[in-house]
């Protein structure tokens, strides 16, 4: 059968996948969807846990699989208890390192997981904030 006809069992043909982005551009973390940030962080820092997170997310109704905590100056912290992971936009403690790396300030987040804390940049594929990734830039020491 042709793609227009579907499969013999009557199922619709699979949706065409998007081509990979031509470029990854820094994106302001404060303007990104929290759920997409969580998925991008898990992909980057705990890839083995992504399937478990997506399965858990698919089973729950009425609440999110993460905790969103707004802070002053449009900052926020996202906790993902099931993966011992957090994403925090308050990176003021590391501004010297961020400027030295020549990274746009708003695109940097602090990601903490078991035994690790790192500054990472939020990047959007071809500028599309529905296609996010996090890129680890620098491991840092955290007191909390």
PLY file of the C-alpha trace (Angstrom):
ply
format ascii 1.0
element vertex 144
property float x
property float y
property float z
element edge 143
property int vertex1
property int vertex2
end_header
0.00 0.00 0.00
1.04 3.57 -0.52
1.53 5.97 2.35
-1.79 7.64 1.48
-3.67 4.32 1.75
-2.32 3.36 5.17
-1.49 -0.15 6.29
-3.40 -3.27 5.37
-4.85 -3.46 8.88
-6.44 -0.02 8.44
-4.03 1.81 10.70
-2.96 5.26 9.66
0.57 5.60 8.34
3.12 6.82 10.88
3.50 10.57 11.09
6.62 11.80 9.35
9.32 12.71 11.86
10.82 16.16 11.87
14.30 16.40 10.42
17.04 17.15 12.94
17.52 20.87 13.59
20.07 22.64 11.41
21.20 24.66 14.43
20.80 24.74 18.19
20.39 28.28 19.49
20.50 29.52 23.11
16.99 29.93 24.52
15.85 31.87 27.57
14.96 29.19 30.11
12.30 31.44 31.68
10.32 31.40 28.43
10.37 27.62 27.97
7.72 25.08 28.88
8.56 23.45 32.22
7.64 19.95 31.04
9.97 20.27 28.04
12.78 21.49 30.30
12.31 18.45 32.53
12.44 16.07 29.56
15.52 17.82 28.14
17.28 17.66 31.52
16.52 13.97 31.94
17.76 13.30 28.38
21.01 15.14 29.09
21.73 14.07 32.67
19.87 10.79 33.22
19.10 9.36 29.79
18.43 5.89 31.20
15.56 7.36 33.27
13.72 9.02 30.38
11.55 6.03 29.50
10.56 5.58 33.16
9.67 9.29 33.42
7.54 9.20 30.26
5.74 6.05 31.43
5.06 7.61 34.82
3.85 10.83 33.20
1.48 8.86 30.96
-0.12 7.11 33.95
-0.81 10.10 36.18
-3.75 12.44 35.95
-4.53 15.50 38.00
-0.94 16.38 38.87
2.50 16.78 37.35
5.51 14.51 37.83
7.54 17.53 38.90
7.25 20.41 41.37
7.45 23.98 40.04
8.56 26.62 42.53
8.45 30.26 41.31
11.01 32.65 42.78
11.82 36.36 42.66
12.91 38.05 39.40
11.15 35.49 37.18
13.47 32.75 38.47
12.14 29.29 39.24
13.19 25.89 40.46
11.81 22.62 39.14
12.19 19.46 41.23
11.70 15.99 39.80
11.59 13.85 42.97
11.29 10.54 41.11
14.65 11.18 39.43
16.37 13.17 42.21
16.83 15.98 39.70
16.36 19.73 39.91
16.60 22.62 37.45
17.18 26.12 38.83
17.38 29.42 36.94
19.11 31.24 39.83
22.72 31.04 38.66
23.89 34.40 40.06
26.55 32.64 42.13
28.37 31.62 38.93
28.04 34.80 36.84
31.81 35.15 36.38
32.04 31.64 34.89
29.01 32.27 32.67
30.47 35.50 31.30
33.85 33.84 30.79
32.18 31.10 28.76
30.44 33.81 26.69
27.02 32.22 27.12
23.78 34.26 27.17
22.81 34.55 30.85
19.14 33.69 30.45
19.92 30.40 28.74
21.93 29.01 31.67
20.39 26.79 34.34
21.77 24.87 37.29
21.00 21.16 37.06
21.48 19.01 40.14
21.29 15.24 40.27
22.71 12.62 42.62
26.42 13.30 42.99
26.50 16.10 40.40
25.73 19.79 39.95
26.37 21.52 36.63
25.64 24.67 34.71
23.94 23.86 31.43
22.64 25.89 28.53
19.09 25.58 27.27
19.08 25.37 23.48
16.19 25.37 21.02
16.41 23.51 17.73
16.24 26.07 14.92
14.94 28.55 17.51
11.82 26.42 18.16
11.17 26.25 21.92
9.18 23.05 21.47
12.48 21.31 20.57
14.76 21.76 23.57
18.00 20.29 24.73
20.30 21.00 27.66
24.05 21.02 27.17
26.31 20.59 30.18
28.88 23.39 30.29
30.58 23.24 33.68
30.38 21.15 36.85
30.05 23.32 39.95
30.05 22.93 43.72
26.73 23.47 45.51
26.18 23.94 49.21
22.51 22.93 49.28
0 1
1 2
2 3
3 4
4 5
5 6
6 7
7 8
8 9
9 10
10 11
11 12
12 13
13 14
14 15
15 16
16 17
17 18
18 19
19 20
20 21
21 22
22 23
23 24
24 25
25 26
26 27
27 28
28 29
29 30
30 31
31 32
32 33
33 34
34 35
35 36
36 37
37 38
38 39
39 40
40 41
41 42
42 43
43 44
44 45
45 46
46 47
47 48
48 49
49 50
50 51
51 52
52 53
53 54
54 55
55 56
56 57
57 58
58 59
59 60
60 61
61 62
62 63
63 64
64 65
65 66
66 67
67 68
68 69
69 70
70 71
71 72
72 73
73 74
74 75
75 76
76 77
77 78
78 79
79 80
80 81
81 82
82 83
83 84
84 85
85 86
86 87
87 88
88 89
89 90
90 91
91 92
92 93
93 94
94 95
95 96
96 97
97 98
98 99
99 100
100 101
101 102
102 103
103 104
104 105
105 106
106 107
107 108
108 109
109 110
110 111
111 112
112 113
113 114
114 115
115 116
116 117
117 118
118 119
119 120
120 121
121 122
122 123
123 124
124 125
125 126
126 127
127 128
128 129
129 130
130 131
131 132
132 133
133 134
134 135
135 136
136 137
137 138
138 139
139 140
140 141
141 142
142 143
